[in-house]
Amino acid sequence: MGVRAIMKKYGLEYEDRDIINHADQYAEMVEKSGQPLSPCVEIDGHMLADVSGDEVEDHTGAVFPGLSMGMSSDFEVAIEEGATIVRVGSAIFGTRNYL
């Protein structure tokens, strides 16, 4: 899977930059990555140089180890939508008694 496909898989917005036709964007890539040859991917301030989709997925998995959504009342739908973390405390312990 390519880098763009991985970004889409995790719902991460991305911006393609034309480093060939825009010298300022090329200079920014070189400054941030420390290398002049390979395109880079920057995720949350971390510059990944000359990476494959698998390497981006490995990094993304470390940054976003799970997808948290859903609670006791709707966890089934959350799981269907891809959640890997759900909050089901009320289903286990009952509703809270606020004083």
C-alpha positions as CSV (number, residue, x, y, z in Angstrom):
1,M,0.0,0.0,0.0
2,G,1.3,3.4,-0.8
3,V,1.8,6.4,1.5
4,R,-1.4,8.2,0.3
5,A,-3.5,5.0,0.8
6,I,-2.2,4.7,4.4
7,M,-3.0,8.3,5.1
8,K,-6.5,7.7,3.8
9,K,-6.8,4.5,5.8
10,Y,-6.2,6.3,9.0
11,G,-8.3,9.3,8.0
12,L,-5.3,11.6,8.1
13,E,-5.4,14.8,6.0
14,Y,-2.4,15.3,3.8
15,E,-1.1,17.8,1.4
16,D,0.9,16.9,-1.7
17,R,3.7,19.4,-2.3
18,D,5.4,19.8,-5.7
19,I,9.1,19.8,-4.8
20,I,10.1,19.6,-8.4
21,N,8.4,22.7,-9.7
22,H,8.6,24.8,-6.5
23,A,12.1,25.6,-5.2
24,D,10.8,26.9,-1.9
25,Q,9.0,23.6,-1.1
26,Y,12.1,21.7,-2.1
27,A,14.2,23.8,0.2
28,E,11.8,23.3,3.1
29,M,12.0,19.5,2.6
30,V,15.8,19.5,2.5
31,E,15.9,21.7,5.6
32,K,13.5,19.6,7.6
33,S,14.8,16.2,6.5
34,G,18.5,16.8,6.1
35,Q,18.5,15.1,2.7
36,P,18.1,16.4,-0.8
37,L,17.1,13.4,-2.9
38,S,14.0,11.6,-1.7
39,P,10.5,12.9,-1.1
40,C,9.5,13.0,2.5
41,V,6.4,12.6,4.7
42,E,5.9,14.8,7.7
43,I,3.5,13.5,10.3
44,D,2.9,15.7,13.4
45,G,6.3,17.3,13.1
46,H,8.1,14.0,12.5
47,M,9.9,14.0,9.2
48,L,10.1,10.6,7.5
49,A,12.4,10.5,4.5
50,D,12.2,8.1,1.6
51,V,9.6,5.9,3.2
52,S,7.1,3.3,2.0
53,G,3.5,3.0,2.9
54,D,4.3,0.2,5.3
55,E,6.8,2.4,7.1
56,V,4.3,5.3,7.4
57,E,1.7,2.8,8.7
58,D,4.2,1.6,11.3
59,H,4.9,5.2,12.4
60,T,1.2,6.0,12.3
61,G,0.4,3.0,14.5
62,A,2.9,4.3,17.0
63,V,1.3,7.7,17.0
64,F,-2.3,6.5,16.8
65,P,-2.2,3.1,18.4
66,G,-6.0,2.7,18.4
67,L,-9.2,4.4,17.3
68,S,-11.3,5.3,20.3
69,M,-15.0,6.0,19.8
70,G,-18.2,4.7,21.2
71,M,-19.6,4.2,24.7
72,S,-21.9,1.7,26.4
73,S,-24.9,2.8,24.4
74,D,-23.4,2.6,20.9
75,F,-20.3,0.5,21.1
76,E,-21.5,-2.1,18.5
77,V,-21.8,0.6,15.9
78,A,-18.4,2.0,16.9
79,I,-16.8,-1.4,16.4
80,E,-18.5,-1.8,13.0
81,E,-17.0,1.6,12.0
82,G,-13.5,0.4,13.0
83,A,-13.0,1.4,16.6
84,T,-10.3,-0.5,18.4
85,I,-11.0,1.1,21.8
86,V,-14.5,1.6,23.3
87,R,-15.6,2.9,26.6
88,V,-18.1,0.6,28.2
89,G,-17.9,1.4,31.9
90,S,-21.6,1.9,32.4
91,A,-22.4,-1.5,30.8
92,I,-20.0,-3.2,33.3
93,F,-20.4,-1.1,36.4
94,G,-23.8,0.5,35.9
95,T,-24.6,4.2,35.7
96,R,-22.9,6.6,38.0
97,N,-24.6,8.0,41.0
98,Y,-23.7,11.7,41.1
99,L,-24.2,13.3,44.5
